[in-house]
Amino acid sequence: MSDMDYWTISTGPGGKSVGGGMYKRTGATDVPRNYINVDKIDKHIEAFKSAGGREVVAKMEVPKMGWSFIGADPEGNLIALFETMAAPRRSTKRKKK
């Protein structure tokens, strides 16, 4: 998101808050979207479509952050899903001396 003004926001202290983000409109048709953080985004995309939702923006990687998907419910309301990218695992093996 380096090409846009973007700010992360939090509703309170860590572990007890709802996180989010905010950015300036990028065009006249840009509207607010609520993102729902999910695990296993592919499973949730299929459930969304099975319930009558339609794809607006296909699943895409947000570099170094995760994956997003934007859909519209049967009434046209935009709903976005987000899966956070897993942090790289660090080796716990000790080096032999």
N, C-alpha and C positions, 0 to 999 in steps of 0.2 A: 504494500500500500504506500510505497514511497512516492508515487505520483499524485497523491491526494492529501489534503489536510485531514488528518484522522486523529481522534483522541480516544483513549480508553477511559471508561468511567466505572465507578464502583458505588454501591449504595451504602457501604459500611465497612467495618473492619474485615480483614481476610478471614475466610472460612464461614463468615456469617453474612455474606453480602451477595447481591446479584451484580454480576459484571456486565459490561456492555461497551459500546463504542458509539461514536458520533462523528459525522463528517459533513462538510459543506455539500450542498446539492451539486451534482455534476451536470444537470440539465433540467429543462422545464418539466419533464415528465418524471423526474426522480421523486419517489415518494418514500416515506418511512417504511422500514422493514423490521420486523421483530425476528431475531434469530433465536433458535432453540438449540442449546448445546446437547448433542446426543453422542452416544457411543455407537459404533457400527452404523455409520451414515447410510450405507447401501441398504441395510435392513429397513431403516426408517423411510427412505425414499420409496421403496416398494410398498410399504404400508400406506404411505401418503397417497400414492397413485391408486392403490387398491380401494381406498376410501373415496375416490372420486376427484382427487387433486390432479392438476396437470402441471407439467414441467414448464417453467418460464426461463430459467437459466440452468443449464445442465450442471451436474457435479463438476467442480473444478478445484484445483489445488490453490490454496492461498500460501505462497511460498514461505516456508519455515514456520507456518502457523497451524495449518490444517486443511480441511476440505469444506466447501460450502455448496449449497444447493438452494435454489429459490423456486418455489412453486406457488400456484394459486389454488385456493379452495374452490368448491363448486359455485360460490357466490362471487369469486374474483378477488378475494382478499389475499394479499401476498403473505407468504409464510416462508421463512428461511431456516434451513438446518445447518448446523456447524459441528464438525467433529474435530477436536483438537488433536494435532499431531503428537504422537508419543515422543517423549524426550529420548534422545539416544541413550542407550544403556552404557554404563561405565563398567569396566572390568573390575571384578572384585578379587581377582587372582593376585596373589602376592608374588613378587619377583624373588627367585631363589638367590641367595647370597653365596 
